[in-house]
Amino acid sequence: MNIQRDLHMAKGEGETSYVNNSRLQQKALLETEAVLEKAVGEVCMDLHQPAMTAVDLGCSSGQNTLFLVSKVIKVVGRDSDEKSRCNPVELQFFLNDLPGNDFNYVFRSLERFKESIIAEQNTLLPPFYIAGLPGTCYTRLFPRQSCHLFHSSYCLHWLSRVPAGLEGGST
C-alpha cells in the first residue's frame, strides 16, 4: 500500500463519507476553540509583516475543513476593529493533507464558505486567500520562516511513523 496515495477519508458526500461522519472531530475542535483564538491573537500581535500565513495540517474534507480559516478570519477581523496591534493586511491559508484527500470537495465549498463568513461577520473582513497543498508532514512543505501558525487536530492516530525522539518508549 502506498500511504500517500491510498490513505484518505471516504470521498464525496455519500452516507459513509467523511463529510457526513465527522461530528466527533467537530466536537473536539469546538472544545479547543478558545485556545486556538488565543494563539491566533498572540501570533497576530507579534506579526511584523503585512500578511499572515496559517496552515491546517491534515485538513481532510468536510464540515470541519475550514474551521481554522473561519477562526483566524474572525479573530483578525475582530481585533482589527478593536484597533489592537493585530493588523495584518492579508491572510493566506494552506490546507494540507495527503494527495488522496478530496480536495475537489474542499474547493467546491469555498464560494459557499466565503458567502457565509461575510454574512456572519458584520464587519469588513481582511482579504484572504485559500490554497490546497497535498503532501505529507514527513517532508518539508514550506520554505523556512514562511508560516506563522500551524494547526492540526485529531490526527495523532493517523501517524504512519513514530516521531523522532520517541522510539524505544524512552519518553
DSSP file (Angstrom, degrees, kcal/mol; ACC not computed):
  #  RESIDUE AA STRUCTURE BP1 BP2  ACC     N-H-->O    O-->H-N    N-H-->O    O-->H-N    TCO  KAPPA ALPHA  PHI   PSI    X-CA   Y-CA   Z-CA
    1    1 A M              0   0    0      0, 0.0     2,-0.9     0, 0.0     3,-0.1   0.000 360.0 360.0 360.0 133.8    0.0    0.0    0.0
    2    2 A N     >  -     0   0    0      1,-0.2     4,-3.6     2,-0.0     3,-0.5  -0.853 360.0-160.9 -92.8 104.9    1.2    3.5   -0.9
    3    3 A I  H  > S+     0   0    0     -2,-0.9     4,-2.0     1,-0.2    -1,-0.2   0.893  86.5  51.6 -58.0 -45.2    0.2    5.5    2.2
    4    4 A Q  H  4 S+     0   0    0      1,-0.2    96,-1.0     2,-0.2    -1,-0.2   0.853 121.9  32.0 -62.9 -33.5    0.4    8.9    0.5
    5    5 A R  H  4 S+     0   0    0     -3,-0.5    -2,-0.2    94,-0.2    -1,-0.2   0.871 127.3  35.2 -89.1 -40.9   -1.8    7.8   -2.4
    6    6 A D  H  < S+     0   0    0     -4,-3.6     2,-0.7    93,-0.0    -3,-0.2   0.690  93.2  86.6 -95.9 -20.6   -4.1    5.3   -0.8
    7    7 A L     <  +     0   0    0     -4,-2.0    93,-0.3    -5,-0.4     2,-0.3  -0.734  57.2 115.9 -89.6 117.5   -4.8    6.6    2.7
    8    8 A H        -     0   0    0     -2,-0.7     3,-0.1    92,-0.1    93,-0.1  -0.974  63.6 -88.8-167.0 163.7   -7.7    9.0    2.9
    9    9 A M        -     0   0    0     -2,-0.3     2,-0.2     1,-0.1     8,-0.1  -0.325  64.9 -74.9 -72.9 163.6  -11.1    9.6    4.3
   10   10 A A        -     0   0    0      6,-0.3     8,-2.0     1,-0.1     9,-0.4  -0.457  60.6-132.5 -62.7 126.3  -14.2    8.4    2.3
   11   11 A K        +     0   0    0     -2,-0.2     3,-0.5     6,-0.2     5,-0.1  -0.192  57.3  23.5 -79.9 169.2  -14.6   10.9   -0.5
   12   12 A G  S    S-     0   0    0      1,-0.2     7,-0.5     5,-0.1     6,-0.1  -0.298  95.6 -69.6  80.4-159.1  -17.7   12.7   -1.8
   13   13 A E  S    S+     0   0    0      6,-0.1    -1,-0.2     5,-0.1    -2,-0.1   0.101  81.9 128.9-124.3  19.8  -20.9   13.5    0.1
   14   14 A G  S >  S-     0   0    0     -3,-0.5     3,-1.4     1,-0.1     6,-0.4  -0.031  76.6 -87.8 -73.0 179.0  -22.4   10.0    0.4
   15   15 A E  T 3  S+     0   0    0      1,-0.3    -1,-0.1     4,-0.1     0, 0.0   0.820 127.9  39.6 -58.8 -35.6  -23.7    8.3    3.6
   16   16 A T  T 3  S+     0   0    0     -5,-0.1    -6,-0.3     3,-0.0    -1,-0.3   0.366  91.7 118.3 -97.6   5.7  -20.3    6.9    4.5
   17   17 A S  S X  S-     0   0    0     -3,-1.4     3,-0.6     1,-0.1     4,-0.3  -0.258  75.6-119.1 -71.3 158.4  -18.3    9.9    3.5
   18   18 A Y  G >  S+     0   0    0     -8,-2.0     3,-1.3     1,-0.2    45,-0.2   0.844 112.5  68.0 -63.0 -33.7  -16.2   11.9    6.0
   19   19 A V  G 3  S+     0   0    0     -7,-0.5    44,-0.5    -9,-0.4     3,-0.3   0.883 110.2  33.9 -52.1 -40.5  -18.4   14.9    5.1
   20   20 A N  G <  S+     0   0    0     -3,-0.6    -1,-0.3    -6,-0.4    -2,-0.2   0.319 120.2  50.6-100.4   7.3  -21.3   13.1    6.8
   21   21 A N  S <  S+     0   0    0     -3,-1.3    -1,-0.2    -4,-0.3    -2,-0.1  -0.241  77.3  93.8-139.6  49.4  -19.3   11.4    9.6
   22   22 A S     >  +     0   0    0     -3,-0.3     4,-1.8     2,-0.1     5,-0.1   0.018  39.9 116.1-131.9  29.3  -17.1   13.9   11.3
   23   23 A R  H  > S+     0   0    0      2,-0.2     4,-2.3     1,-0.2     5,-0.2   0.880  76.6  55.0 -66.9 -38.7  -19.2   15.1   14.3
   24   24 A L  H  > S+     0   0    0      1,-0.2     4,-1.8     2,-0.2    -1,-0.2   0.920 109.3  47.2 -61.7 -43.5  -16.7   13.7   16.9
   25   25 A Q  H  > S+     0   0    0      1,-0.2     4,-2.1     2,-0.2    -1,-0.2   0.879 109.6  54.3 -64.9 -37.7  -13.9   15.7   15.3
   26   26 A Q  H  X S+     0   0    0     -4,-1.8     4,-2.4     1,-0.2    -2,-0.2   0.906 105.5  53.0 -62.4 -41.4  -16.1   18.8   15.2
   27   27 A K  H  X S+     0   0    0     -4,-2.3     4,-1.9     1,-0.2    -1,-0.2   0.915 108.4  49.9 -60.6 -43.2  -16.8   18.4   19.0
   28   28 A A  H  X S+     0   0    0     -4,-1.8     4,-1.2     1,-0.2    -1,-0.2   0.901 109.8  51.3 -63.0 -40.8  -13.0   18.3   19.6
   29   29 A L  H  < S+     0   0    0     -4,-2.1     3,-0.5     1,-0.2     4,-0.3   0.920 109.6  49.5 -61.4 -43.9  -12.5   21.4   17.5
   30   30 A L  H >< S+     0   0    0     -4,-2.4     3,-0.8     1,-0.2     4,-0.3   0.847 106.1  57.0 -65.5 -33.7  -15.2   23.3   19.4
   31   31 A E  H 3< S+     0   0    0     -4,-1.9    -1,-0.2     1,-0.2     3,-0.2   0.807 113.3  40.1 -65.8 -28.8  -13.6   22.2   22.8
   32   32 A T  T 3X S+     0   0    0     -4,-1.2     4,-2.3    -3,-0.5     3,-0.2   0.326  83.6 106.9-102.0   7.0  -10.3   23.8   21.7
   33   33 A E  H <> S+     0   0    0     -3,-0.8     4,-2.7    -4,-0.3     5,-0.2   0.884  78.2  50.1 -55.5 -45.8  -11.8   26.9   20.1
   34   34 A A  H  > S+     0   0    0     -4,-0.3     4,-2.1    -3,-0.2    -1,-0.2   0.884 110.5  50.3 -63.8 -38.6  -10.8   29.4   22.9
   35   35 A V  H  > S+     0   0    0     -3,-0.2     4,-2.4     2,-0.2    -1,-0.2   0.917 111.7  48.4 -64.9 -43.2   -7.2   28.1   22.8
   36   36 A L  H  X S+     0   0    0     -4,-2.3     4,-2.7     2,-0.2    -2,-0.2   0.933 110.5  50.3 -62.4 -46.8   -7.0   28.5   19.1
   37   37 A E  H  X S+     0   0    0     -4,-2.7     4,-2.2     1,-0.2    -1,-0.2   0.896 111.1  49.4 -60.7 -40.0   -8.4   32.0   19.2
   38   38 A K  H  X S+     0   0    0     -4,-2.1     4,-2.3     2,-0.2    -1,-0.2   0.927 111.4  49.1 -63.7 -44.8   -5.9   33.0   21.9
   39   39 A A  H  X S+     0   0    0     -4,-2.4     4,-2.6     2,-0.2     5,-0.2   0.906 110.4  50.5 -62.2 -42.5   -3.0   31.5   19.8
   40   40 A V  H  X S+     0   0    0     -4,-2.7     4,-2.7     1,-0.2    -1,-0.2   0.929 110.4  50.0 -61.5 -45.1   -4.2   33.4   16.7
   41   41 A G  H  X S+     0   0    0     -4,-2.2     4,-2.2    -5,-0.2    -2,-0.2   0.901 111.7  48.0 -60.0 -42.1   -4.3   36.7   18.7
   42   42 A E  H  X S+     0   0    0     -4,-2.3     4,-1.4     2,-0.2    -2,-0.2   0.914 113.0  47.1 -66.5 -43.4   -0.8   36.1   20.0
   43   43 A V  H  < S+     0   0    0     -4,-2.6     4,-0.4     1,-0.2     3,-0.3   0.929 112.4  51.3 -61.7 -44.3    0.6   35.3   16.6
   44   44 A C  H >< S+     0   0    0     -4,-2.7     3,-1.0     1,-0.2    43,-0.5   0.888 107.1  51.9 -62.2 -41.6   -1.1   38.3   15.1
   45   45 A M  H 3< S+     0   0    0     -4,-2.2    -1,-0.2     1,-0.2    -2,-0.2   0.808 111.7  47.5 -67.2 -28.7    0.2   40.7   17.7
   46   46 A D  T 3< S+     0   0    0     -4,-1.4     2,-0.3    -3,-0.3    -1,-0.2   0.441  86.1 118.8 -89.7   0.3    3.8   39.6   17.1
   47   47 A L    <   +     0   0    0     -3,-1.0    40,-0.2    -4,-0.4     5,-0.1  -0.489  36.2 178.8 -74.9 130.8    3.5   39.8   13.3
   48   48 A H        +     0   0    0     -2,-0.3    -1,-0.1     3,-0.1    -4,-0.0  -0.068  59.0  78.1-118.9  30.3    5.8   42.2   11.6
   49   49 A Q  S    S-     0   0    0      2,-0.1    40,-0.1     1,-0.0    -2,-0.0  -0.911  84.0-117.8-134.4 160.2    4.6   41.6    8.1
   50   50 A P  S    S+     0   0    0      0, 0.0    40,-2.0     0, 0.0    39,-1.5   0.500  97.1  49.7 -79.3  -1.1    1.6   42.7    6.1
   51   51 A A  E     -a   90   0A   0     38,-0.2     2,-0.4    37,-0.2    40,-0.2  -0.987  66.9-149.7-138.5 148.0    0.3   39.1    5.7
   52   52 A M  E     -a   91   0A   0     38,-2.2    40,-3.0    -2,-0.3     2,-0.5  -0.962  11.1-155.4-116.3 132.6   -0.2   36.2    8.0
   53   53 A T  E     -a   92   0A   0     -2,-0.4    95,-2.4    38,-0.2    96,-1.6  -0.938  12.9-178.4-111.8 125.0    0.1   32.6    6.8
   54   54 A A  E     -ab  93 149A   0     38,-2.7    40,-2.1    -2,-0.5     2,-0.4  -0.946   7.5-159.9-122.8 143.5   -1.7   29.8    8.6
   55   55 A V  E     -ab  94 150A   0     94,-2.8    96,-2.5    -2,-0.4     2,-0.7  -0.977  10.3-155.6-127.6 133.5   -1.6   26.1    7.7
   56   56 A D  E >   -ab  95 151A   0     38,-2.5    40,-2.8    -2,-0.4     3,-0.7  -0.930  16.4-156.2-105.7 108.9   -4.0   23.3    8.6
   57   57 A L  E 3  S+a   96   0A   0     94,-2.9    96,-0.4    -2,-0.7    40,-0.2  -0.760  80.5  12.8 -86.9 121.2   -2.1   20.0    8.6
   58   58 A G  T 3  S+     0   0    0     38,-1.7    -1,-0.3    -2,-0.6    39,-0.2   0.901  76.4 166.0  81.2  45.1   -4.4   17.1    8.0
   59   59 A C    <   -     0   0    0     37,-2.8    38,-0.2    -3,-0.7    -2,-0.1   0.756  17.1-173.9 -67.3 -26.6   -7.4   19.3    6.9
   60   60 A S        -     0   0    0     36,-0.3     2,-0.4     1,-0.1    -1,-0.1  -0.195  33.5 -81.6  58.3-156.5   -9.4   16.4    5.4
   61   61 A S  S    S+     0   0    0     44,-0.1     2,-0.3    45,-0.0    -1,-0.1  -0.956  80.9  61.8-146.7 124.6  -12.6   17.3    3.6
   62   62 A G  S >  S-     0   0    0     -2,-0.4     3,-1.2   -43,-0.1     4,-0.4  -0.987  97.8 -33.0 155.1-162.3  -15.9   18.1    5.2
   63   63 A Q  T 3  S+     0   0    0    -44,-0.5     3,-0.2    -2,-0.3   -44,-0.1   0.704 131.0  48.5 -65.7 -20.4  -17.7   20.4    7.6
   64   64 A N  T >  S+     0   0    0      1,-0.2     3,-1.8     2,-0.1     4,-0.4   0.555  83.7  92.8 -94.8  -9.1  -14.5   20.9    9.7
   65   65 A T  T <  S+     0   0    0     -3,-1.2     3,-0.3     1,-0.3     4,-0.3   0.846  91.0  39.6 -58.0 -39.2  -12.1   21.6    6.9
   66   66 A L  T 3> S+     0   0    0     -4,-0.4     4,-2.6    -3,-0.2    -1,-0.3   0.204  83.3 105.9 -99.2  16.6  -12.5   25.4    7.1
   67   67 A F  H <> S+     0   0    0     -3,-1.8     4,-2.4     2,-0.2     5,-0.2   0.949  82.7  45.8 -59.3 -51.5  -12.7   25.7   10.9
   68   68 A L  H  > S+     0   0    0     -4,-0.4     4,-2.6    -3,-0.3     5,-0.2   0.928 112.8  51.5 -57.9 -46.4   -9.1   27.1   11.2
   69   69 A V  H  > S+     0   0    0     -4,-0.3     4,-2.4     1,-0.2     5,-0.2   0.934 111.2  46.7 -57.5 -48.7   -9.8   29.5    8.3
   70   70 A S  H  X S+     0   0    0     -4,-2.6     4,-2.3     1,-0.2    -1,-0.2   0.887 112.8  49.4 -65.0 -38.4  -13.0   30.8    9.9
   71   71 A K  H  X S+     0   0    0     -4,-2.4     4,-2.7     2,-0.2     5,-0.2   0.916 111.5  47.9 -68.3 -42.5  -11.4   31.3   13.3
   72   72 A V  H  X S+     0   0    0     -4,-2.6     4,-2.8     2,-0.2     5,-0.3   0.936 113.5  47.9 -63.4 -45.3   -8.4   33.2   12.0
   73   73 A I  H  X S+     0   0    0     -4,-2.4     4,-2.7    -5,-0.2     5,-0.3   0.921 112.7  49.9 -60.3 -43.5  -10.6   35.5   10.0
   74   74 A K  H  X S+     0   0    0     -4,-2.3     4,-2.6    -5,-0.2     5,-0.2   0.940 114.4  42.8 -60.6 -49.7  -12.9   36.0   13.0
   75   75 A V  H  X S+     0   0    0     -4,-2.7     4,-3.1     2,-0.2     5,-0.3   0.933 117.1  45.5 -65.7 -47.0  -10.0   36.9   15.4
   76   76 A V  H  X S+     0   0    0     -4,-2.8     4,-2.2    -5,-0.2     5,-0.2   0.917 115.5  47.3 -65.4 -42.8   -8.1   39.1   12.9
   77   77 A G  H  X S+     0   0    0     -4,-2.7     4,-1.8    -5,-0.3    -2,-0.2   0.926 116.0  44.6 -62.5 -44.9  -11.3   40.9   11.8
   78   78 A R  H  X S+     0   0    0     -4,-2.6     4,-1.6    -5,-0.3    -2,-0.2   0.938 115.4  46.3 -64.9 -48.2  -12.4   41.4   15.4
   79   79 A D  H  <>S+     0   0    0     -4,-3.1     5,-2.1     1,-0.2     7,-0.2   0.835 110.1  53.8 -68.2 -31.9   -9.0   42.5   16.7
   80   80 A S  H ><5S+     0   0    0     -4,-2.2     3,-1.3    -5,-0.3    -1,-0.2   0.891 107.5  51.7 -67.5 -38.3   -8.5   44.9   13.7
   81   81 A D  H 3<5S+     0   0    0     -4,-1.8    -2,-0.2     1,-0.3    -1,-0.2   0.847 105.5  55.4 -63.7 -34.0  -11.9   46.5   14.6
   82   82 A E  T 3<5S-     0   0    0     -4,-1.6    -1,-0.3    -5,-0.1    -2,-0.2   0.352 112.8-121.6 -82.4   7.2  -10.7   47.0   18.2
   83   83 A K  T < 5 +     0   0    0     -3,-1.3    -3,-0.2    -5,-0.1    -2,-0.1   0.814  60.7 150.0  57.0  33.8   -7.6   48.8   16.9
   84   84 A S      < -     0   0    0     -5,-2.1    -1,-0.1     2,-0.2    -5,-0.0  -0.157  67.3 -92.2 -81.3-174.7   -5.3   46.4   18.6
   85   85 A R  S    S+     0   0    0      1,-0.1     2,-1.3    -2,-0.0   -38,-0.1   0.522 100.4 101.4 -78.1  -3.6   -1.9   45.5   17.3
   86   86 A C        +     0   0    0     -7,-0.2    -2,-0.2     1,-0.1   -41,-0.2  -0.668  43.7 133.1 -82.1  95.2   -3.4   42.6   15.3
   87   87 A N        +     0   0    0     -2,-1.3    -1,-0.1   -43,-0.5     2,-0.1  -0.195  18.8 162.0-146.0  50.5   -3.5   44.2   11.9
   88   88 A P        -     0   0    0      0, 0.0   -37,-0.2     0, 0.0     3,-0.1  -0.466  34.4-141.1 -68.4 147.7   -2.2   42.1    9.1
   89   89 A V  S    S+     0   0    0    -39,-1.5     2,-0.3     1,-0.2   -38,-0.2   0.867  79.3  18.3 -76.5 -37.1   -3.3   43.4    5.7
   90   90 A E  E     -a   51   0A   0    -40,-2.0   -38,-2.2    36,-0.2     2,-0.4  -0.938  64.1-143.3-137.3 156.0   -3.9   39.9    4.2
   91   91 A L  E     -ac  52 128A   0     36,-2.5    38,-2.1    -2,-0.3     2,-0.4  -0.973  11.9-167.5-120.8 134.9   -4.4   36.3    5.3
   92   92 A Q  E     -ac  53 129A   0    -40,-3.0   -38,-2.7    -2,-0.4     2,-0.4  -0.986   6.8-168.4-123.3 130.6   -3.1   33.3    3.4
   93   93 A F  E     -ac  54 130A   0     36,-3.0    38,-2.2    -2,-0.4     2,-0.5  -0.951   9.3-164.0-122.2 137.8   -4.2   29.8    4.2
   94   94 A F  E     -ac  55 131A   0    -40,-2.1   -38,-2.5    -2,-0.4     2,-0.7  -0.988   7.5-157.5-117.4 125.5   -2.8   26.4    3.2
   95   95 A L  E     -ac  56 132A   0     36,-2.9    38,-3.0    -2,-0.5     2,-0.4  -0.909  20.4-169.2-101.4 113.1   -5.0   23.4    3.6
   96   96 A N  E     +ac  57 133A   0    -40,-2.8   -37,-2.8    -2,-0.7   -38,-1.7  -0.856  21.7 132.1-112.2 138.1   -2.7   20.4    3.7
   97   97 A D  E     - c   0 134A   0     36,-0.8    38,-2.3    -2,-0.4   -89,-0.0  -0.940  60.9 -63.3-161.2 176.4   -3.5   16.7    3.6
   98   98 A L    >   -     0   0    0     -2,-0.3     3,-2.3    36,-0.2   -93,-0.1  -0.286  56.1-104.4 -63.8 155.6   -2.3   13.6    1.7
   99   99 A P  T 3  S+     0   0    0      0, 0.0     4,-0.2     0, 0.0   -94,-0.2   0.743 117.8  65.0 -56.7 -25.2   -2.8   13.6   -2.1
  100  100 A G  T 3  S+     0   0    0    -96,-1.0   -92,-0.1   -93,-0.3   -95,-0.1   0.553  76.4 115.8 -76.0  -6.0   -5.7   11.2   -1.8
  101  101 A N  S <  S-     0   0    0     -3,-2.3     2,-2.1     1,-0.1     3,-0.3  -0.260  82.0-109.1 -60.4 150.4   -7.8   13.8    0.1
  102  102 A D    >>  +     0   0    0      1,-0.2     4,-1.4     2,-0.1     3,-0.7  -0.472  52.9 159.8 -82.4  69.2  -10.9   15.0   -1.6
  103  103 A F  H 3>  +     0   0    0     -2,-2.1     4,-3.0     1,-0.2     5,-0.2   0.800  67.8  66.4 -62.3 -28.6   -9.6   18.5   -2.3
  104  104 A N  H 3> S+     0   0    0     -3,-0.3     4,-2.3     1,-0.2    -1,-0.2   0.905 100.1  49.6 -60.4 -39.9  -12.2   18.9   -5.1
  105  105 A Y  H <> S+     0   0    0     -3,-0.7     4,-1.4     2,-0.2    -1,-0.2   0.931 111.4  49.8 -61.7 -44.2  -14.9   18.8   -2.4
  106  106 A V  H >X S+     0   0    0     -4,-1.4     4,-0.6     1,-0.2     3,-0.5   0.940 111.5  47.4 -59.7 -48.5  -13.0   21.5   -0.4
  107  107 A F  H >< S+     0   0    0     -4,-3.0     3,-0.9     1,-0.2     4,-0.5   0.875 109.1  54.2 -63.9 -37.0  -12.6   23.7   -3.5
  108  108 A R  H 3< S+     0   0    0     -4,-2.3     4,-0.4     1,-0.2     3,-0.3   0.795 107.7  51.8 -66.2 -26.1  -16.3   23.4   -4.4
  109  109 A S  H <X S+     0   0    0     -4,-1.4     4,-2.2    -3,-0.5    -1,-0.2   0.565  86.4  86.4 -86.9  -7.7  -17.2   24.5   -0.9
  110  110 A L  H <X S+     0   0    0     -3,-0.9     4,-2.8    -4,-0.6     5,-0.2   0.890  86.0  50.4 -64.6 -41.8  -15.1   27.7   -0.9
  111  111 A E  H  > S+     0   0    0     -4,-0.5     4,-2.2    -3,-0.3    -1,-0.2   0.928 112.7  47.1 -63.7 -43.4  -17.6   30.0   -2.5
  112  112 A R  H  > S+     0   0    0     -4,-0.4     4,-2.2     2,-0.2    -1,-0.2   0.894 112.3  51.5 -62.9 -39.9  -20.3   29.0   -0.1
  113  113 A F  H  X S+     0   0    0     -4,-2.2     4,-2.6     2,-0.2     5,-0.3   0.937 108.5  50.2 -61.7 -47.6  -17.9   29.4    2.8
  114  114 A K  H  X S+     0   0    0     -4,-2.8     4,-1.9     1,-0.2    -2,-0.2   0.911 111.2  49.1 -59.6 -43.0  -16.9   32.9    1.6
  115  115 A E  H  X S+     0   0    0     -4,-2.2     4,-2.0     1,-0.2    -1,-0.2   0.913 113.0  47.3 -62.1 -42.6  -20.6   33.9    1.4
  116  116 A S  H  X S+     0   0    0     -4,-2.2     4,-2.2     1,-0.2    -2,-0.2   0.880 111.0  49.6 -70.5 -37.1  -21.3   32.6    4.9
  117  117 A I  H  X S+     0   0    0     -4,-2.6     4,-1.7     2,-0.2    -1,-0.2   0.869 110.9  50.5 -71.7 -34.0  -18.4   34.2    6.6
  118  118 A I  H  X S+     0   0    0     -4,-1.9     4,-0.8    -5,-0.3     5,-0.3   0.928 113.6  45.1 -65.6 -44.5  -19.2   37.6    5.0
  119  119 A A  H  < S+     0   0    0     -4,-2.0    -2,-0.2     1,-0.2    -1,-0.2   0.859 115.7  48.1 -66.1 -35.7  -22.8   37.3    6.2
  120  120 A E  H  < S+     0   0    0     -4,-2.2    -1,-0.2     1,-0.2    -2,-0.2   0.809 105.3  56.4 -76.1 -31.8  -21.7   36.1    9.7
  121  121 A Q  H  < S-     0   0    0     -4,-1.7    -1,-0.2    -5,-0.1    -2,-0.2   0.710  72.7-159.0 -85.4 -21.4  -19.1   38.7   10.5
  122  122 A N     <  +     0   0    0     -4,-0.8     2,-0.3    -3,-0.2    -3,-0.1   0.776  66.1  82.0  49.5  29.3  -21.0   42.1   10.1
  123  123 A T  S    S-     0   0    0     -5,-0.3     2,-0.5     0, 0.0    -1,-0.1  -0.965  96.0 -79.4-152.7 164.3  -17.6   43.8    9.7
  124  124 A L        -     0   0    0     -2,-0.3   -43,-0.1   -47,-0.1    -6,-0.0  -0.584  51.0-143.5 -71.0 123.1  -15.1   44.4    7.0
  125  125 A L        -     0   0    0     -2,-0.5     3,-0.1     1,-0.1   -51,-0.1  -0.606  15.0-111.4 -89.2 147.1  -13.0   41.2    6.5
  126  126 A P        -     0   0    0      0, 0.0   -36,-0.2     0, 0.0   -37,-0.1  -0.476  46.7 -92.9 -68.3 148.3   -9.3   41.2    5.8
  127  127 A P        -     0   0    0      0, 0.0   -36,-2.5     0, 0.0     2,-0.3  -0.390  52.8-170.5 -59.8 138.8   -8.6   39.9    2.3
  128  128 A F  E     -c   91   0A   0    -38,-0.2     2,-0.4    -3,-0.1   -36,-0.2  -0.985  16.6-161.6-139.4 150.6   -7.9   36.1    2.5
  129  129 A Y  E     -c   92   0A   0    -38,-2.1   -36,-3.0    -2,-0.3     2,-0.4  -0.990   6.8-160.9-132.8 135.0   -6.6   33.5    0.1
  130  130 A I  E     +c   93   0A   0     -2,-0.4     2,-0.3   -38,-0.2   -36,-0.2  -0.967  12.2 174.1-124.1 130.3   -7.0   29.7    0.4
  131  131 A A  E     -c   94   0A   0    -38,-2.2   -36,-2.9    -2,-0.4     2,-0.3  -0.977  26.7-127.8-134.1 148.3   -4.9   27.1   -1.3
  132  132 A G  E     -c   95   0A   0     -2,-0.3   -36,-0.2   -38,-0.2   -38,-0.0  -0.737  19.8-169.7 -90.8 143.6   -4.8   23.3   -1.1
  133  133 A L  E     -c   96   0A   0    -38,-3.0   -36,-0.8    -2,-0.3     2,-0.2  -0.778   5.8-160.1-137.4  90.8   -1.4   21.7   -0.6
  134  134 A P  E     +c   97   0A   0      0, 0.0     2,-0.3     0, 0.0   -36,-0.2  -0.475  43.3  93.7 -70.7 140.9   -1.2   17.9   -1.0
  135  135 A G        -     0   0    0    -38,-2.3     2,-0.3    -2,-0.2    -2,-0.1  -0.884  68.1 -81.5 158.6 174.0    1.8   16.3    0.7
  136  136 A T    >   -     0   0    0     -2,-0.3     3,-1.5     4,-0.1   -39,-0.0  -0.786  24.0-131.7-106.5 147.3    3.0   14.6    3.8
  137  137 A C  T 3  S+     0   0    0     -2,-0.3     4,-0.1     1,-0.3    -1,-0.1   0.541 101.1  76.6 -71.6  -4.8    4.2   16.2    7.0
  138  138 A Y  T 3  S+     0   0    0      2,-0.1     2,-0.3     3,-0.0    -1,-0.3   0.476  96.0  51.0 -84.9  -1.9    7.2   13.9    6.8
  139  139 A T  S <  S-     0   0    0     -3,-1.5     2,-0.3     0, 0.0     0, 0.0  -0.888 104.3 -85.2-126.9 162.3    8.7   16.1    4.1
  140  140 A R        +     0   0    0     -2,-0.3    -4,-0.1     1,-0.2    -2,-0.1  -0.504  41.7 175.9 -68.6 129.5    9.3   19.8    4.0
  141  141 A L        +     0   0    0     -2,-0.3    -1,-0.2     1,-0.2    -4,-0.0   0.648  61.6  30.4-105.3 -23.0    6.2   21.6    2.8
  142  142 A F  S    S-     0   0    0      5,-0.0    -1,-0.2     1,-0.0     3,-0.1  -0.930  84.0 -98.1-138.0 155.6    7.2   25.2    3.1
  143  143 A P    >   -     0   0    0      0, 0.0     3,-1.2     0, 0.0     4,-0.2  -0.339  62.8 -76.6 -65.4 158.4   10.3   27.4    2.9
  144  144 A R  T 3  S+     0   0    0      1,-0.2     0, 0.0     2,-0.1     0, 0.0  -0.256 112.6   3.0 -57.2 141.8   11.9   28.3    6.3
  145  145 A Q  T 3  S+     0   0    0      1,-0.1    -1,-0.2    -3,-0.1     3,-0.0   0.766  94.3 118.4  54.0  33.5   10.1   31.0    8.3
  146  146 A S    <   +     0   0    0     -3,-1.2     2,-0.4     1,-0.0    -2,-0.1   0.544  61.2  61.5-103.6  -8.7    7.3   31.3    5.8
  147  147 A C        -     0   0    0     -4,-0.2   -93,-0.2     1,-0.1     3,-0.1  -0.926  52.1-170.6-123.0 145.2    4.4   30.3    8.0
  148  148 A H  S    S+     0   0    0    -95,-2.4     2,-0.4    -2,-0.4   -94,-0.2   0.710  74.2  26.4-103.4 -26.4    3.1   31.9   11.2
  149  149 A L  E     -b   54   0A   0    -96,-1.6   -94,-2.8     2,-0.0     2,-0.4  -0.982  56.9-169.2-146.0 127.7    0.6   29.4   12.5
  150  150 A F  E     -b   55   0A   0     -2,-0.4     2,-0.4   -96,-0.2   -94,-0.2  -0.936  10.7-174.4-112.6 141.1    0.3   25.7   12.1
  151  151 A H  E     +b   56   0A   0    -96,-2.5   -94,-2.9    -2,-0.4     2,-0.3  -0.998   9.7 167.6-135.2 138.2   -2.9   23.8   13.3
  152  152 A S        -     0   0    0     -2,-0.4     2,-0.4   -96,-0.2   -94,-0.1  -0.963   9.6-174.2-149.2 134.4   -3.6   20.1   13.4
  153  153 A S        -     0   0    0    -96,-0.4  -124,-0.1    -2,-0.3  -128,-0.0  -0.988  61.7  -3.8-135.5 138.0   -6.5   18.5   15.1
  154  154 A Y  S    S+     0   0    0     -2,-0.4    -1,-0.1     1,-0.1  -129,-0.0   0.877  93.0 114.6  58.0  43.6   -7.5   14.9   15.7
  155  155 A C    >   +     0   0    0     -3,-0.1     3,-2.4     2,-0.1     4,-0.4   0.556  33.1  95.0-123.1  -9.9   -4.6   13.5   13.7
  156  156 A L  G >  S+     0   0    0      1,-0.3     3,-1.3     2,-0.2    -1,-0.1   0.837  83.5  59.4 -58.2 -32.9   -2.3   11.5   16.0
  157  157 A H  G 3  S+     0   0    0      1,-0.2    -1,-0.3     3,-0.0    -2,-0.1   0.599 100.5  58.6 -72.2  -7.9   -3.9    8.2   15.2
  158  158 A W  G <  S+     0   0    0     -3,-2.4    -1,-0.2     2,-0.0    -2,-0.2   0.511  73.9 122.2 -96.0  -6.3   -3.1    8.7   11.6
  159  159 A L    <   -     0   0    0     -3,-1.3     3,-0.0    -4,-0.4    -3,-0.0  -0.335  43.6-167.0 -59.7 133.3    0.7    9.0   12.1
  160  160 A S  S    S+     0   0    0      1,-0.1     2,-0.3     2,-0.0    -1,-0.2   0.423  70.5  44.0-101.8  -0.2    2.4    6.3   10.0
  161  161 A R  S    S-     0   0    0      3,-0.0    -1,-0.1     0, 0.0     3,-0.0  -0.983  87.5-108.6-139.7 151.0    5.8    6.7   11.7
  162  162 A V        -     0   0    0     -2,-0.3     5,-0.1     1,-0.1     3,-0.1  -0.681  48.7-109.2 -75.0 127.5    6.9    7.1   15.3
  163  163 A P    >   -     0   0    0      0, 0.0     3,-2.1     0, 0.0     4,-0.3  -0.261  42.7 -88.8 -58.9 145.0    8.1   10.8   15.7
  164  164 A A  T 3  S+     0   0    0      1,-0.3    -3,-0.0     2,-0.2     0, 0.0  -0.250 114.9  27.5 -54.3 136.5   11.8   11.2   16.1
  165  165 A G  T 3  S+     0   0    0     -3,-0.1    -1,-0.3     1,-0.0     5,-0.1   0.232 105.2  79.2  94.1 -13.4   12.9   11.0   19.8
  166  166 A L    X   +     0   0    0     -3,-2.1     3,-1.2     4,-0.1     5,-0.3   0.422  61.8 119.7-105.4   0.1   10.0    8.8   20.8
  167  167 A E  G >  S+     0   0    0     -4,-0.3     3,-0.8     1,-0.2     4,-0.0  -0.322  72.6  23.6 -64.1 147.0   11.4    5.5   19.5
  168  168 A G  G 3  S-     0   0    0      1,-0.2    -1,-0.2     2,-0.1    -2,-0.0   0.506 115.6 -89.5  79.2   5.2   12.0    2.8   22.1
  169  169 A G  G <  S+     0   0    0     -3,-1.2    -1,-0.2     1,-0.1    -2,-0.1   0.774  82.1 140.7  67.1  27.2    9.5    4.0   24.6
  170  170 A S    <         0   0    0     -3,-0.8    -1,-0.1     1,-0.2    -2,-0.1   0.595 360.0 360.0 -79.5  -9.4   12.0    6.3   26.4
  171  171 A T              0   0    0     -5,-0.3    -1,-0.2    -4,-0.0    -5,-0.1   0.395 360.0 360.0-120.5 360.0    9.5    9.1   26.9
